[in-house]
Amino acid sequence: MATKSQIEWTEQTWNPTTGCTKVSPGCKHCYAETMAVRLKAMGANGYDNAFDLSLMEDRLNQPIRRKKPTVYFVNSMSDLFHEDIPDGYLDKVFDVISKTPQHTYQILTKRSERMREYFLNEKLPENVWLGVSVEDKKYGIPRIDDLRAIEATVRFLSVEPLLEDLGDFNLNKIHWVIVGGESGPKARPMSESWVDNIYKLCKTSEVAFFFKQWGGWGADGKKRAKKENGREFNGRTWDEMPSISSNAQL
């Protein structure tokens, strides 16, 4: 079954595939890999292969069986546009999405080129929010142009883990930015000034800003438990969500 999510910006997760391979620095301490290994050790259904890529066809119809409108994060344990997932399987995933207009699907990828190529010949369903990971300048920033090229009701950036100052980048046609630091015992630090630069850019560009977490390092630059560092930035919690309007696909 689909799983209730602990991720602050979604409701449930749906994993029609599991497993992945690393493609950029943001993958270095992948939470999903650690979790998949743990789930295999526990004998959890669907994780016999741990973090090796697996197509989970028995999960495809999970959203169809749920009538209550739900926000799904698709593939929290994988990347839907992984190069080893056949186009035919992607067709099946998006067929389910099209058949369930009561749900909203949030899809996030680090493989933006594959995503862009796929949608050259396919129309993205209106109930999909499409996003790319932007952890740094070299790998993350170029993904934004691929995302911008696709017509979508909502385009969003997951700037997590934020690994460096991204500088002044273009938020044209982007509706939502999520920012967060890395968690876990090997977490890399995130500077408050890096977050502030993105926050200011969102404000001037009229883009919704969501601050997910400080992670393993606080705003004061000290390492401590994730819960102790909290989610406040600039003295408050930022949970802004994108505003969907008639011109959102422009």
TIRO-850246 format. One record per residue (C-alpha): residue number from 1; residue in three letters; x, y, z. Coordinates in nm, 3 decimals, decimal comma. Layout:
<sites>
pos code x y z
NUM ALA X Y Z
...
</sites>
This chain:
<sites>
pos code x y z
1 MET 0,000 0,000 0,000
2 ALA 0,102 0,364 -0,036
3 THR 0,262 0,500 0,279
4 LYS 0,176 0,802 0,493
5 SER 0,471 1,035 0,461
6 GLN 0,684 1,205 0,725
7 ILE 0,793 1,456 0,458
8 GLU 0,653 1,797 0,552
9 TRP 0,538 1,898 0,204
10 THR 0,337 1,591 0,101
11 GLU 0,075 1,350 0,238
12 GLN 0,162 1,002 0,114
13 THR 0,437 0,832 -0,084
14 TRP 0,383 0,603 -0,383
15 ASN 0,678 0,395 -0,502
16 PRO 0,604 0,215 -0,831
17 THR 0,982 0,162 -0,849
18 THR 1,243 0,128 -0,577
19 GLY 1,620 0,157 -0,583
20 CYS 1,852 0,394 -0,763
21 THR 2,216 0,482 -0,846
22 LYS 2,413 0,794 -0,758
23 VAL 2,447 1,068 -1,018
24 SER 2,562 1,382 -0,833
25 PRO 2,694 1,512 -0,497
26 GLY 2,343 1,535 -0,351
27 CYS 2,326 1,154 -0,366
28 LYS 2,635 1,097 -0,149
29 HIS 2,448 1,026 0,176
30 CYS 2,119 0,908 0,024
31 TYR 1,853 0,854 0,293
32 ALA 1,658 0,617 0,066
33 GLU 1,957 0,386 0,023
34 THR 2,006 0,360 0,399
35 MET 1,636 0,300 0,450
36 ALA 1,616 0,035 0,176
37 VAL 1,902 -0,165 0,331
38 ARG 1,728 -0,144 0,668
39 LEU 1,394 -0,253 0,519
40 LYS 1,557 -0,553 0,351
41 ALA 1,708 -0,660 0,684
42 MET 1,361 -0,633 0,838
43 GLY 1,213 -0,849 0,561
44 ALA 0,986 -0,570 0,440
45 ASN 0,779 -0,642 0,131
46 GLY 0,931 -0,503 -0,189
47 TYR 1,288 -0,462 -0,064
48 ASP 1,433 -0,804 -0,143
49 ASN 1,681 -0,626 -0,372
50 ALA 1,763 -0,357 -0,115
51 PHE 1,855 -0,048 -0,322
52 ASP 1,899 -0,217 -0,661
53 LEU 1,653 -0,070 -0,910
54 SER 1,327 -0,270 -0,913
55 LEU 1,001 -0,220 -1,101
56 MET 0,713 -0,275 -0,858
57 GLU 0,422 -0,353 -1,091
58 ASP 0,206 -0,476 -0,804
59 ARG 0,206 -0,119 -0,669
60 LEU 0,091 0,052 -0,988
61 ASN -0,279 0,050 -0,901
62 GLN -0,246 0,170 -0,541
63 PRO -0,369 0,526 -0,614
64 ILE -0,663 0,392 -0,817
65 ARG -0,793 0,213 -0,510
66 ARG -0,789 0,534 -0,305
67 LYS -1,087 0,760 -0,371
68 LYS -1,002 1,033 -0,117
69 PRO -0,808 1,316 -0,287
70 THR -0,446 1,277 -0,179
71 VAL -0,113 1,446 -0,244
72 TYR 0,137 1,176 -0,343
73 PHE 0,514 1,211 -0,358
74 VAL 0,607 0,968 -0,635
75 ASN 0,917 0,753 -0,584
76 SER 1,051 0,871 -0,252
77 MET 1,268 0,556 -0,270
78 SER 1,383 0,589 -0,631
79 ASP 1,401 0,825 -0,931
80 LEU 1,116 0,784 -1,178
81 PHE 1,336 0,895 -1,469
82 HIS 1,623 0,657 -1,396
83 GLU 1,786 0,551 -1,724
84 ASP 1,706 0,184 -1,665
85 ILE 1,330 0,236 -1,629
86 PRO 1,175 0,166 -1,972
87 ASP 0,955 0,428 -2,139
88 GLY 0,682 0,166 -2,148
89 TYR 0,684 0,148 -1,768
90 LEU 0,674 0,527 -1,743
91 ASP 0,368 0,512 -1,971
92 LYS 0,199 0,283 -1,718
93 VAL 0,278 0,517 -1,428
94 PHE 0,140 0,820 -1,609
95 ASP -0,165 0,623 -1,721
96 VAL -0,250 0,565 -1,353
97 ILE -0,193 0,935 -1,283
98 SER -0,426 1,034 -1,568
99 LYS -0,695 0,796 -1,442
100 THR -0,689 0,949 -1,093
101 PRO -0,749 1,323 -1,137
102 GLN -0,866 1,349 -0,775
103 HIS -0,504 1,308 -0,663
104 THR -0,206 1,542 -0,692
105 TYR 0,129 1,384 -0,779
106 GLN 0,464 1,543 -0,691
107 ILE 0,748 1,403 -0,903
108 LEU 1,109 1,495 -0,830
109 THR 1,414 1,392 -1,032
110 LYS 1,787 1,443 -1,067
111 ARG 1,765 1,306 -1,422
112 SER 1,617 1,613 -1,583
113 GLU 1,750 1,541 -1,933
114 ARG 1,568 1,206 -1,946
115 MET 1,255 1,375 -1,812
116 ARG 1,270 1,645 -2,078
117 GLU 1,322 1,389 -2,354
118 TYR 1,026 1,181 -2,236
119 PHE 0,788 1,477 -2,247
120 LEU 0,889 1,573 -2,599
121 ASN 0,631 1,317 -2,713
122 GLU 0,407 1,295 -2,406
123 LYS 0,179 1,549 -2,240
124 LEU 0,218 1,588 -1,866
125 PRO -0,115 1,534 -1,683
126 GLU -0,250 1,848 -1,515
127 ASN -0,249 1,684 -1,171
128 VAL 0,132 1,654 -1,168
129 TRP 0,369 1,891 -0,993
130 LEU 0,710 1,843 -1,155
131 GLY 1,038 1,917 -0,981
132 VAL 1,416 1,883 -0,998
133 SER 1,682 1,858 -0,727
134 VAL 1,920 2,154 -0,709
135 GLU 2,196 2,084 -0,459
136 ASP 2,477 2,288 -0,620
137 LYS 2,576 2,499 -0,919
138 LYS 2,747 2,235 -1,134
139 TYR 2,483 1,962 -1,129
140 GLY 2,173 2,126 -0,987
141 ILE 2,134 2,461 -1,164
142 PRO 2,138 2,315 -1,522
143 ARG 1,840 2,095 -1,432
144 ILE 1,622 2,403 -1,395
145 ASP 1,626 2,478 -1,769
146 ASP 1,514 2,121 -1,846
147 LEU 1,225 2,164 -1,602
148 ARG 1,132 2,503 -1,744
149 ALA 1,097 2,349 -2,091
150 ILE 0,807 2,126 -1,981
151 GLU 0,449 2,255 -1,948
152 ALA 0,339 2,180 -1,593
153 THR 0,073 2,302 -1,353
154 VAL 0,346 2,347 -1,091
155 ARG 0,724 2,344 -1,139
156 PHE 0,928 2,317 -0,822
157 LEU 1,285 2,296 -0,699
158 SER 1,403 2,077 -0,413
159 VAL 1,714 2,256 -0,292
160 GLU 1,807 1,980 -0,048
161 PRO 2,068 1,910 0,062
162 LEU 2,189 2,262 -0,012
163 LEU 2,566 2,218 -0,047
164 GLU 2,685 2,565 -0,147
165 ASP 2,577 2,919 -0,223
166 LEU 2,383 2,900 -0,550
167 GLY 2,431 3,267 -0,630
168 ASP 2,182 3,458 -0,845
169 PHE 1,987 3,206 -1,057
170 ASN 1,676 3,229 -1,273
171 LEU 1,338 3,142 -1,116
172 ASN 1,134 3,229 -1,423
173 LYS 0,842 2,982 -1,461
174 ILE 0,922 2,822 -1,124
175 HIS 0,634 2,820 -0,874
176 TRP 0,781 2,670 -0,558
177 VAL 1,122 2,629 -0,392
178 ILE 1,188 2,387 -0,104
179 VAL 1,514 2,439 0,088
180 GLY 1,675 2,208 0,342
181 GLY 2,000 2,099 0,498
182 GLU 2,136 1,746 0,511
183 SER 2,063 1,519 0,807
184 GLY 2,231 1,203 0,932
185 PRO 2,566 1,132 1,102
186 LYS 2,771 1,242 0,800
187 ALA 2,565 1,552 0,720
188 ARG 2,742 1,833 0,538
189 PRO 2,684 2,183 0,682
190 MET 2,454 2,445 0,529
191 SER 2,522 2,815 0,578
192 GLU 2,244 3,050 0,683
193 SER 2,362 3,300 0,420
194 TRP 2,303 3,042 0,143
195 VAL 1,944 2,999 0,258
196 ASP 1,895 3,373 0,289
197 ASN 2,006 3,430 -0,070
198 ILE 1,746 3,182 -0,197
199 TYR 1,478 3,328 0,030
200 LYS 1,541 3,679 -0,105
201 LEU 1,539 3,552 -0,463
202 CYS 1,203 3,382 -0,403
203 LYS 1,058 3,699 -0,254
204 THR 1,170 3,919 -0,545
205 SER 1,053 3,658 -0,799
206 GLU 0,718 3,599 -0,620
207 VAL 0,790 3,228 -0,578
208 ALA 0,658 3,026 -0,281
209 PHE 0,933 2,948 -0,028
210 PHE 0,927 2,635 0,192
211 PHE 1,199 2,581 0,449
212 LYS 1,207 2,210 0,530
213 GLN 1,484 2,177 0,788
214 TRP 1,831 2,276 0,906
215 GLY 1,926 1,911 0,927
216 GLY 2,236 1,806 1,118
217 TRP 2,384 2,156 1,144
218 GLY 2,213 2,455 1,303
219 ALA 2,192 2,811 1,181
220 ASP 2,475 2,886 1,425
221 GLY 2,706 2,644 1,244
222 LYS 2,704 2,388 1,524
223 LYS 2,639 2,019 1,471
224 ARG 2,360 1,864 1,676
225 ALA 2,050 1,645 1,646
226 LYS 1,814 1,736 1,360
227 LYS 1,518 1,792 1,595
228 GLU 1,717 2,035 1,807
229 ASN 1,801 2,248 1,503
230 GLY 1,433 2,270 1,406
231 ARG 1,274 2,430 1,102
232 GLU 1,273 2,802 1,181
233 PHE 1,441 3,047 0,947
234 ASN 1,441 3,423 1,006
235 GLY 1,243 3,370 1,324
236 ARG 0,953 3,174 1,177
237 THR 0,848 2,855 1,000
238 TRP 0,812 2,890 0,624
239 ASP 0,550 2,652 0,483
240 GLU 0,447 2,842 0,172
241 MET 0,280 2,638 -0,100
242 PRO 0,250 2,721 -0,472
243 SER -0,049 2,916 -0,590
244 ILE -0,214 2,740 -0,883
245 SER -0,366 2,993 -1,123
246 SER -0,500 2,990 -1,477
247 ASN -0,160 3,098 -1,614
248 ALA 0,045 2,849 -1,411
249 GLN 0,152 2,659 -1,722
250 LEU 0,306 2,961 -1,891
</sites>
